[in-house]
Amino acid sequence: MKRVIVIGSPGAGKSTFARRLRDITGLPLHYLDCIWHKPDGTHISRPEFDARLAEILQGDRWIIDGNYQRTLPLRLERCDTVILLDYPLESCLEGAAARIGTRREDLPWVEESFDPEFRQFILDFPREQLPEIRALLSQWAHRRQIVVLYTRQQGEEWLCRLAENENNP
């Protein structure tokens, strides 16, 4: 496990999971939200984003946190491991709401409120995004390690097992 992507619904805790994974493995961590978004809430151009992502993908070791579904095929070409946090909708809504007002290393600003559009995106994610993600992953299942976690507890247990294995090779 040297090139890992962490994907899933907003609010699932991808960034928290990715940080824990970084701490266990020592792999460099890249947040797609920090590449795409500027601190003022605007974003860079698609060509600039794509160029920065391409630079990261050329590396031999990394964790990339974030969905950015249009770039998923590119990341699947280069990764060796995919971790999909397929958590219940309610858990994702709670996760997104809980981080309001908190400074985070994975976002270049502090969310001041639970944006209604963002909330709706989370509500629509299982119906609109997840089927596409699952279809893509099924095409890569024989060539990549794909880990699907369905609850925060499963995620925690998976990280604990990984930490044990790293400490006792």
Secondary structure in CASP SS format (residue, H / E / C, confidence):
PFRMAT SS
TARGET T0000
AUTHOR 0000-0000-0000
METHOD secondary structure of the structure
MODEL  1
M C 1.00
K C 1.00
R E 1.00
V E 1.00
I E 1.00
V E 1.00
I E 1.00
G E 1.00
S C 1.00
P C 1.00
G C 1.00
A C 1.00
G C 1.00
K H 1.00
S H 1.00
T H 1.00
F H 1.00
A H 1.00
R H 1.00
R H 1.00
L H 1.00
R H 1.00
D H 1.00
I H 1.00
T H 1.00
G C 1.00
L C 1.00
P C 1.00
L E 1.00
H E 1.00
Y E 1.00
L H 1.00
D H 1.00
C H 1.00
I H 1.00
W H 1.00
H E 1.00
K C 1.00
P C 1.00
D C 1.00
G C 1.00
T C 1.00
H E 1.00
I C 1.00
S C 1.00
R H 1.00
P H 1.00
E H 1.00
F H 1.00
D H 1.00
A H 1.00
R H 1.00
L H 1.00
A H 1.00
E H 1.00
I H 1.00
L H 1.00
Q H 1.00
G C 1.00
D C 1.00
R C 1.00
W E 1.00
I E 1.00
I E 1.00
D E 1.00
G C 1.00
N C 1.00
Y C 1.00
Q H 1.00
R H 1.00
T H 1.00
L H 1.00
P H 1.00
L H 1.00
R H 1.00
L H 1.00
E H 1.00
R H 1.00
C C 1.00
D C 1.00
T E 1.00
V E 1.00
I E 1.00
L E 1.00
L E 1.00
D C 1.00
Y C 1.00
P C 1.00
L H 1.00
E H 1.00
S H 1.00
C H 1.00
L H 1.00
E H 1.00
G H 1.00
A H 1.00
A H 1.00
A H 1.00
R C 1.00
I C 1.00
G C 1.00
T C 1.00
R C 1.00
R C 1.00
E C 1.00
D C 1.00
L C 1.00
P C 1.00
W C 1.00
V C 1.00
E C 1.00
E C 1.00
S C 1.00
F C 1.00
D C 1.00
P H 1.00
E H 1.00
F H 1.00
R H 1.00
Q H 1.00
F H 1.00
I H 1.00
L H 1.00
D H 1.00
F H 1.00
P H 1.00
R H 1.00
E H 1.00
Q C 1.00
L H 1.00
P H 1.00
E H 1.00
I H 1.00
R H 1.00
A H 1.00
L H 1.00
L H 1.00
S H 1.00
Q H 1.00
W H 1.00
A C 1.00
H C 1.00
R C 1.00
R C 1.00
Q E 1.00
I E 1.00
V E 1.00
V E 1.00
L E 1.00
Y C 1.00
T C 1.00
R H 1.00
Q H 1.00
Q H 1.00
G H 1.00
E H 1.00
E H 1.00
W H 1.00
L H 1.00
C H 1.00
R H 1.00
L H 1.00
A H 1.00
E H 1.00
N H 1.00
E H 1.00
N H 1.00
N C 1.00
P C 1.00
END
